[in-house]
């Protein structure tokens, strides 16, 4: 049977401030999502704290169950909307390698944690100076019968990462991002290509405005498995609503048989094929 959900994609905050200010902006976006009948709100990379904030990353880092989570969980319960948000995750206990991860967490409408993903492909000094790379590529959760997956920003630029999700049964890939000028091509060309070649829905949710030395390019988008653009934001802070329908996915995969037609017997790590 086909499954369906409605997502609200929030391109912002345009002006990052204190964590409390960012959470206030996310709260307003959640109210908009609720009014639009959305099941889930997706926000950008490091939406709760700011992304290009230098050493404030370590100051604002906190455990997955810290005050940011408490605030977002309360917001989700109040609005009845699941929320995807980004934050610097402090891992200084359990069996994790101590340090800070660029993390995305999904909180359900009941305030429970549905999933947490740590960015695996770190982008330049901006990421490597502050974050450890995550060790788990495919993280998924279920919503309304839709299998949802998580990546972050630079991750989607690696076809292997998206294909791993497709092979693992992801229907809808959620990608909070912090794409800056002059890399607009990722939002306009790379993301649609990833959705088409791996036959899944992708929501690529960017920041906008400026932050320290970065000028974010906006262009948040949702792309269908057939390459159709389901929604596209401009350059300013805004929310767009899109519908994810697995019936569309089934029809697209019936026409586009790339996944079924692969010659995996010829593929190998060294690129020489099998002997």
C-alpha positions in Angstrom: 0.0 0.0 0.0 1.1 3.5 -0.7 2.2 5.7 2.2 2.0 9.5 2.5 3.2 12.3 4.6 3.4 16.1 4.4 6.7 17.9 5.2 7.4 21.5 5.9 10.9 22.6 4.9 12.1 25.6 6.8 14.9 27.6 5.1 16.4 29.5 8.0 17.2 31.0 10.3 18.3 33.9 8.2 20.1 35.5 11.1 21.7 33.1 13.6 21.9 34.4 17.1 22.0 32.8 20.6 20.7 29.3 20.8 17.5 30.6 22.5 17.0 33.0 19.5 17.4 30.2 17.0 15.0 28.0 18.9 12.4 30.8 18.9 12.7 30.9 15.1 12.3 27.1 14.9 9.3 27.4 17.1 7.6 29.9 14.7 8.4 27.5 11.8 6.8 24.7 13.7 3.6 26.7 14.1 3.6 27.4 10.4 4.1 23.7 9.7 1.3 22.8 12.0 -1.0 25.3 10.3 -0.1 23.7 7.0 -1.1 20.3 8.2 2.5 19.0 8.1 3.5 15.8 9.8 7.1 16.8 10.1 9.2 20.0 10.1 12.8 19.8 8.6 15.3 22.6 9.5 18.8 23.3 8.3 22.2 22.1 9.4 23.1 23.2 12.9 19.8 25.1 13.0 19.6 25.3 16.8 23.0 26.9 17.4 24.4 28.3 14.2 26.9 26.6 11.9 29.8 29.0 11.0 30.2 30.1 14.6 33.9 29.3 15.3 34.8 28.3 18.8 31.2 28.8 19.9 30.6 25.3 18.5 32.3 23.8 21.6 30.6 26.3 23.9 27.2 25.5 22.6 27.7 21.7 22.2 25.6 19.5 24.4 24.6 15.9 24.8 21.8 14.5 22.7 19.4 14.7 25.6 20.4 18.2 26.7 18.5 21.4 27.0 18.1 21.8 23.2 16.4 18.5 23.0 14.2 19.4 25.9 13.1 22.6 24.2 12.5 20.9 20.8 10.6 17.9 22.4 8.3 20.4 24.2 7.7 22.2 21.0 6.9 19.0 19.1 4.4 18.0 21.7 2.8 21.5 21.7 2.4 21.7 17.9 1.9 18.0 17.1 4.6 18.1 14.5 7.8 16.0 14.4 10.9 18.1 14.1 14.3 17.6 12.5 17.0 19.9 13.9 20.8 20.2 13.8 23.1 20.9 16.7 26.7 20.2 17.9 26.5 17.0 19.8 28.8 16.6 22.8 29.8 13.0 23.3 31.8 12.6 26.5 30.4 9.5 27.9 29.2 6.0 27.1 31.3 4.2 24.4 31.5 7.0 22.0 34.8 8.6 21.0 34.9 11.8 23.1 34.4 15.0 21.2 31.8 17.0 19.2 29.8 15.7 16.2 27.8 17.7 13.7 24.5 16.0 14.4 20.9 15.9 13.3 18.2 14.6 15.6 14.6 13.8 14.8 12.0 14.2 17.6 8.5 12.8 17.1 5.2 14.6 17.7 5.1 12.9 21.1 8.5 14.3 22.1 10.4 11.0 21.7 13.6 10.6 19.8 13.1 8.9 16.4 16.6 9.0 15.1 20.0 10.7 15.4 22.6 11.0 12.7 26.2 12.3 12.8 27.6 13.8 9.7 30.0 11.4 8.1 31.7 13.4 5.3 33.3 16.5 6.9 33.7 19.6 4.7 37.1 21.3 4.8 38.4 23.1 7.8 34.9 24.4 8.6 34.0 21.0 9.8 37.3 19.3 10.5 38.4 22.0 12.9 35.4 21.3 15.2 33.8 17.9 14.5 34.6 14.2 14.6 33.2 12.2 11.6 30.2 10.0 12.3 30.7 6.3 11.9 27.2 5.2 10.8 26.2 6.0 7.2 22.6 4.8 7.0 20.3 6.0 9.8 16.5 5.6 9.2 13.2 6.0 10.9 9.6 5.3 10.1 6.8 7.9 9.7 3.3 7.2 8.4 4.6 4.1 6.6 7.4 6.1 4.9 11.0 4.9 5.4 12.9 8.1 6.1 16.7 8.5 6.0 19.2 11.2 7.1 22.3 12.7 5.6 23.9 16.1 6.2 25.0 18.7 3.6 28.3 17.5 2.1 27.2 13.8 2.5 24.8 14.1 -0.4 27.5 15.1 -2.8 28.9 11.5 -2.6 26.7 9.2 -4.8 27.8 6.2 -2.7 26.1 7.7 0.4 22.8 8.2 -1.4 22.9 4.8 -3.1 23.5 3.2 0.3 20.2 4.6 1.5 18.4 3.5 -1.6 19.8 0.0 -1.2 18.7 0.0 2.4 15.1 0.9 1.6 15.0 4.6 2.2 12.0 6.2 0.5 12.7 9.8 1.5 16.1 11.1 2.2 16.3 14.2 4.5 19.3 16.4 4.1 19.7 19.4 6.4 22.4 21.6 4.9 24.5 24.7 5.1 25.4 25.3 1.4 27.1 28.5 0.7 27.9 30.6 -2.4 29.4 29.8 -4.9 28.2 26.1 -4.7 24.6 26.7 -5.9 25.1 23.8 -8.4 24.7 21.3 -5.6 21.2 22.5 -5.0 20.2 23.0 -8.6 21.9 20.0 -10.3 23.5 17.5 -7.9 20.5 16.9 -5.6 18.1 16.3 -8.5 20.6 13.9 -10.1 20.9 12.0 -6.8 17.2 11.6 -6.5 16.8 10.4 -10.0 19.8 8.0 -10.2 19.0 6.4 -6.8 15.2 6.6 -7.2 14.1 8.2 -3.9 12.7 11.5 -2.7 15.2 14.0 -1.4 14.5 17.1 0.8 17.5 19.4 0.8 17.0 22.0 3.4 19.5 24.9 3.4 20.2 28.0 5.4 20.0 31.5 4.0 21.4 34.9 4.7 25.0 35.3 6.1 26.9 34.0 9.1 30.4 35.2 9.9 32.3 34.7 6.6 29.6 32.6 4.8 26.9 33.7 2.5 24.3 30.9 2.3 22.6 30.4 -1.1 19.2 29.1 0.0 17.5 27.2 -2.8 16.0 24.6 -0.5 14.3 22.0 -2.6 12.3 18.7 -2.6 12.9 16.4 -5.5 10.9 13.4 -6.6 12.4 10.1 -7.8 11.4 11.0 -11.3 13.4 14.2 -11.1 10.4 16.4 -10.6 10.8 19.5 -8.5 8.1 19.2 -5.8 9.1 22.6 -4.2 11.8 25.2 -4.4 12.6 28.1 -2.1 14.3 31.3 -3.1 17.2 33.1 -1.2 15.3 34.3 1.8 13.9 32.8 5.0 10.7 30.9 4.2 8.9 27.6 4.6 7.6 25.4 1.8 5.3 22.4 2.1 5.6 19.2 0.1 3.9 15.8 -0.1 5.9 12.6 0.0 3.8 9.8 -1.6 5.3 6.3 -2.1 2.9 5.6 -4.9 5.0 8.1 -6.9 8.1 6.2 -6.0 6.6 2.9 -7.2 5.6 4.4 -10.5 9.0 6.0 -11.0 10.9 2.8 -10.3 8.7 0.9 -12.7 9.8 3.3 -15.5 13.3 4.0 -14.4 15.0 0.6 -13.9 18.5 1.8 -13.1 18.6 0.0 -9.7 17.4 -3.3 -11.1 19.7 -3.1 -14.2 23.0 -2.5 -12.3 25.8 -4.9 -13.1 27.0 -5.2 -9.5 29.0 -8.3 -10.5 31.4 -6.0 -12.4 31.8 -3.4 -9.6 34.6 -3.6 -7.1 36.5 -1.2 -4.9 39.5 -1.0 -7.3 37.2 -0.2 -10.3 38.6 -3.2 -12.3 35.5 -5.4 -12.0 35.6 -9.1 -11.1 38.2 -11.4 -12.4 
